[in-house]
Amino acid sequence: MPVSPSSPDNSISLRVPARLENVRRLTRMVSDLALQADLSERAVYHCRLAMDEACTNIIEHAYPTQDDGEIAMQVTLQEDELVILLTDFGLPYDPANVPHPPTHAPLDRMRPGGLGLHIMRTVMDDIQYRVSNSGNHLRMVKRRLS
């Protein structure tokens, strides 16, 4: 049964240690809500892929030398979209300064890493990043009809 915006189950929140073993758990929770929201299989896959990349980036870049970092996740089903908000409390970064990878380069010649943000930008309908006193906030949106 699809979750509707008026349903009490239209939002989930969770805070976990920023460790690779928790990425699967967070990704599964997003996938479950996306399925309940009646998103297409393709859209659910896009949400999973973006979540995996975003969480991995947080672990590797926000907490490069910390073992005690956290990721806070809130996923909300709105009228026509799924909104994923990830907050970390580590080192900030500006995604605007991350260059788009050359699309003409063969994959086997590209350096490892560096594609996560590109993947998120490609598969999600909207991505916003901001830094505040309460942390680094990544907001990703997947519309139902995309």
C-alpha positions as CSV (number, residue, x, y, z in Angstrom):
1,M,0.0,0.0,0.0
2,P,1.5,3.3,-1.0
3,V,2.2,5.9,1.6
4,S,0.3,9.1,1.1
5,P,1.4,12.6,2.2
6,S,-1.2,12.6,5.0
7,S,0.0,9.2,6.3
8,P,1.7,9.3,9.7
9,D,4.4,7.1,8.2
10,N,5.4,9.7,5.5
11,S,8.6,10.6,7.3
12,I,11.5,8.8,8.9
13,S,14.4,10.1,10.9
14,L,17.5,8.4,12.1
15,R,20.9,9.3,13.5
16,V,23.8,6.7,13.1
17,P,27.5,6.6,13.5
18,A,29.2,7.6,10.3
19,R,30.6,4.2,9.4
20,L,30.5,2.3,6.2
21,E,28.6,-0.6,7.8
22,N,25.7,1.8,8.4
23,V,25.4,3.0,4.7
24,R,23.4,-0.1,3.8
25,R,21.0,0.4,6.6
26,L,20.3,4.1,5.6
27,T,20.0,3.2,2.0
28,R,17.6,0.4,2.7
29,M,15.4,2.7,4.8
30,V,15.2,5.2,1.9
31,S,14.5,2.5,-0.6
32,D,11.7,1.1,1.6
33,L,10.0,4.5,1.9
34,A,10.5,5.2,-1.9
35,L,8.8,1.8,-2.6
36,Q,5.9,2.7,-0.3
37,A,5.7,6.1,-2.0
38,D,5.0,4.1,-5.3
39,L,8.1,5.5,-7.0
40,S,9.1,3.6,-10.1
41,E,11.8,0.9,-9.9
42,R,14.2,3.2,-11.7
43,A,13.5,6.1,-9.3
44,V,14.0,3.8,-6.3
45,Y,17.3,2.7,-7.7
46,H,18.3,6.3,-8.2
47,C,17.5,7.1,-4.6
48,R,19.6,4.1,-3.4
49,L,22.5,5.1,-5.6
50,A,22.5,8.7,-4.5
51,M,22.2,7.7,-0.8
52,D,25.1,5.3,-1.1
53,E,27.3,8.0,-2.7
54,A,26.2,10.7,-0.3
55,C,26.8,8.7,2.8
56,T,30.2,7.4,1.5
57,N,31.2,11.0,0.8
58,I,30.2,12.1,4.2
59,I,32.2,9.3,5.9
60,E,35.3,9.9,3.7
61,H,35.3,13.7,3.5
62,A,33.5,15.1,6.5
63,Y,35.1,12.7,8.9
64,P,38.5,11.8,7.4
65,T,40.3,11.4,10.7
66,Q,37.3,10.9,13.1
67,D,35.8,7.6,14.2
68,D,33.0,9.2,16.2
69,G,31.2,11.2,13.5
70,E,27.5,10.9,12.9
71,I,25.0,11.1,10.1
72,A,21.5,12.4,10.7
73,M,18.9,11.4,8.1
74,Q,15.4,12.6,7.5
75,V,13.4,11.3,4.6
76,T,10.0,12.8,3.9
77,L,7.3,12.0,1.4
78,Q,5.7,15.2,0.2
79,E,2.9,15.6,-2.3
80,D,4.9,14.7,-5.4
81,E,8.4,14.0,-4.2
82,L,10.7,12.2,-1.8
83,V,13.0,14.5,0.1
84,I,16.2,13.2,1.7
85,L,18.0,15.4,4.1
86,L,21.4,14.2,5.4
87,T,23.2,16.2,8.0
88,D,26.7,15.7,9.3
89,F,28.8,17.6,11.8
90,G,32.2,17.2,10.2
91,L,34.3,19.2,7.9
92,P,32.3,21.3,5.4
93,Y,32.9,21.3,1.7
94,D,31.5,23.3,-1.2
95,P,30.1,21.1,-4.0
96,A,30.1,24.1,-6.3
97,N,33.9,23.8,-6.3
98,V,33.8,20.2,-7.4
99,P,34.3,20.1,-11.1
100,H,32.1,18.1,-13.3
101,P,34.1,15.1,-14.6
102,P,34.8,15.0,-18.3
103,T,32.1,13.0,-19.9
104,H,34.2,12.1,-23.0
105,A,36.9,10.3,-21.0
106,P,36.8,6.5,-21.0
107,L,35.9,5.1,-17.6
108,D,39.1,3.1,-17.4
109,R,41.1,6.3,-17.7
110,M,39.3,8.2,-15.0
111,R,40.9,8.5,-11.6
112,P,39.2,6.5,-8.8
113,G,36.7,8.5,-6.8
114,G,35.4,11.9,-7.8
115,L,32.2,10.6,-9.4
116,G,29.9,10.5,-6.4
117,L,28.7,14.1,-6.7
118,H,28.3,13.7,-10.4
119,I,26.2,10.6,-9.9
120,M,24.0,12.3,-7.3
121,R,23.5,15.3,-9.6
122,T,22.6,13.0,-12.5
123,V,20.1,10.7,-10.8
124,M,18.4,13.1,-8.5
125,D,16.0,15.9,-9.5
126,D,17.4,18.5,-7.2
127,I,20.4,18.7,-4.9
128,Q,21.2,21.5,-2.5
129,Y,24.0,21.8,0.0
130,R,24.4,24.3,2.8
131,V,26.6,24.8,5.8
132,S,25.2,26.2,9.1
133,N,26.0,26.3,12.8
134,S,24.0,23.1,13.1
135,G,26.0,21.1,10.5
136,N,26.4,20.4,6.9
137,H,23.1,19.8,5.2
138,L,22.6,17.8,1.9
139,R,19.1,17.9,0.5
140,M,18.3,15.5,-2.4
141,V,14.9,15.4,-4.1
142,K,13.4,12.7,-6.3
143,R,10.1,13.6,-7.9
144,R,7.5,10.9,-8.4
145,L,7.2,11.4,-12.1
146,S,10.9,11.4,-13.0
